Amino acid sequence: MRIYGMVSKILALVLTSGLLFSCNTLHGTPQVPEAPQVPGVTYITSKGNPAPTSIFWSPRDSAKILVNTHQLMTRKSSIYILDPISKDETMLVDTNGDIVASAWSPDGKHIALSVDGDTKEFPGGGLWVINSEDNSRENIFEKYGAAFWLQNGNKLVILTDEEYASAHNSRRILIYLMDIQTKELDLIYSNEENVAITGFSSSPDGKYLVLSLSLNDEDGAEDLYLLDVQTGTMSQLTHDGVSSFPIWSTHGELIAYEKLSTIGSELMSSLHIILPDGSCDIEAQNLNYVFSPSWSPDGKEIAFIGKDGIYIMDTTIVFGRDIYEDLCP
């Protein structure tokens, strides 16, 4: 039985998705979208080279989308801020290292950045916090992994893994709660099972985590699970084996995620929205390439990486109703 650590699997999937978008255009070069024209879905910018591997909309500023790019062969990564209206790009980070994950703080002033490997810009790698206004940076955790800020901005949820010898697994998942001021860590979850986690997000109030994980890595099936931070109990939200990379809406009412499928040898990824209790699940129709969805500050729009670039979806137009008032018609 093959075992994968969380971080390595996140990186592998991110890089795989990046290969789907590789091309020789430059950022901002006009390009005719290949995706079907769907009412309520607006083409923002071309995928560029290197192509974006993830995006993250600022929770406070609708004019700022954090874009993470990665070049597979050179391991060169960058982080820049994209204005979806003007199309202006502001470079924050350009480094010869793997940027595994990034996330805005609730006030939009800081960015948690996870770097795999020792680089000139980020000595020793690990988890860093960057000031988006003056670009100052601080190393806050020696290990690299995914991180999300809690609503008050004083704490980070950090997900990483480590070597661990047991009868079931060679690595184990660790989820910490870090106080940003004191850097103190509180372990809120660990496991000894054969589990791979490919994505996670915290509810704005920090009470729950939604994770995409596989409890049996033999078939690679992934589903969404809800973890109660206080009790450590886990409940399953999806049961199709192809659900991944969930992201909680800005105000906590909904969860968006990717549902993977294949047509022939081609990888497809549709956008789904589900209630946190799993009672309702809907799909955005006529969209076959939706990667790294991210909610706008008001929770009404979703930015995503398409086959040929970055798009923004108006949920009211796409679904024909206010999904906060009536998710399932």
Secondary structure as the mmCIF struct_conf table of DSSP 4:
data_model
#
loop_
_struct_conf.conf_type_id
_struct_conf.id
_struct_conf.beg_label_comp_id
_struct_conf.beg_label_asym_id
_struct_conf.beg_label_seq_id
_struct_conf.end_label_comp_id
_struct_conf.end_label_asym_id
_struct_conf.end_label_seq_id
HELX_RH_AL_P HELX_RH_AL_P1 MET A 6 LEU A 20
TURN_TY1_P TURN_TY1_P1 PHE A 21 PHE A 21
BEND BEND1 ASN A 24 ASN A 24
HELX_LH_PP_P HELX_LH_PP_P1 THR A 25 LEU A 26
TURN_TY1_P TURN_TY1_P2 HIS A 27 GLY A 28
BEND BEND2 ALA A 35 ALA A 35
TURN_TY1_P TURN_TY1_P3 PRO A 39 GLY A 40
STRN STRN1 VAL A 41 SER A 46
BEND BEND3 ASN A 49 PRO A 50
HELX_LH_PP_P HELX_LH_PP_P2 ALA A 51 ALA A 51
STRN STRN2 PRO A 52 TRP A 57
BEND BEND4 PRO A 59 ARG A 60
TURN_TY1_P TURN_TY1_P4 SER A 62 ALA A 63
STRN STRN3 ILE A 65 GLN A 71
TURN_TY1_P TURN_TY1_P5 LEU A 72 ARG A 75
STRN STRN4 LYS A 76 LEU A 82
TURN_TY1_P TURN_TY1_P6 PRO A 84 SER A 86
STRN STRN5 GLU A 89 THR A 95
BEND BEND5 ASN A 96 GLY A 97
STRN STRN6 ASP A 98 TRP A 104
TURN_TY1_P TURN_TY1_P7 PRO A 106 ASP A 107
BEND BEND6 GLY A 108 LYS A 109
STRN STRN7 HIS A 110 ASP A 116
BEND BEND7 GLY A 117 GLY A 117
BEND BEND8 LYS A 120 PHE A 122
TURN_TY1_P TURN_TY1_P8 PRO A 123 GLY A 124
STRN STRN8 GLY A 126 ASN A 131
TURN_TY1_P TURN_TY1_P9 SER A 132 ASP A 134
STRN STRN9 ARG A 137 PHE A 141
BEND BEND9 GLU A 142 LYS A 143
STRN STRN10 ALA A 146 TRP A 149
TURN_TY1_P TURN_TY1_P10 GLN A 151 ASN A 152
BEND BEND10 GLY A 153 ASN A 154
STRN STRN11 LYS A 155 GLU A 163
BEND BEND11 ALA A 167 HIS A 168
BEND BEND12 SER A 170 SER A 170
STRN STRN12 ARG A 171 ASP A 179
TURN_TY1_P TURN_TY1_P11 ILE A 180 THR A 182
STRN STRN13 LEU A 185 SER A 190
BEND BEND13 GLU A 193 ASN A 194
STRN STRN14 ALA A 196 SER A 202
TURN_TY1_P TURN_TY1_P12 PRO A 204 ASP A 205
BEND BEND14 GLY A 206 LYS A 207
STRN STRN15 TYR A 208 SER A 214
BEND BEND15 LEU A 215 LEU A 215
TURN_TY1_P TURN_TY1_P13 ASP A 217 GLY A 220
STRN STRN16 GLU A 222 GLU A 222
STRN STRN17 ASP A 223 ASP A 228
TURN_TY1_P TURN_TY1_P14 VAL A 229 THR A 231
STRN STRN18 MET A 234 GLN A 236
BEND BEND16 ASP A 240 GLY A 241
STRN STRN19 VAL A 242 VAL A 242
STRN STRN20 SER A 243 TRP A 248
TURN_TY1_P TURN_TY1_P15 THR A 250 HIS A 251
BEND BEND17 GLY A 252 GLU A 253
STRN STRN21 ILE A 255 ILE A 263
TURN_TY1_P TURN_TY1_P16 GLY A 264 SER A 265
STRN STRN22 GLU A 266 ILE A 274
TURN_TY1_P TURN_TY1_P17 PRO A 276 ASP A 277
BEND BEND18 GLY A 278 SER A 279
STRN STRN23 ASP A 281 GLU A 283
TURN_TY1_P TURN_TY1_P18 GLN A 285 ASN A 286
STRN STRN24 TYR A 289 TYR A 289
STRN STRN25 PHE A 291 TRP A 295
TURN_TY1_P TURN_TY1_P19 PRO A 297 ASP A 298
BEND BEND19 GLY A 299 LYS A 300
STRN STRN26 GLU A 301 ILE A 305
BEND BEND20 LYS A 307 ASP A 308
STRN STRN27 GLY A 309 ASP A 314
HELX_RH_AL_P HELX_RH_AL_P2 THR A 315 PHE A 319
TURN_TY1_P TURN_TY1_P20 GLY A 320 GLY A 320
BEND BEND21 ARG A 321 ARG A 321
TURN_TY1_P TURN_TY1_P21 ILE A 323 GLU A 325
BEND BEND22 LEU A 327 LEU A 327
#
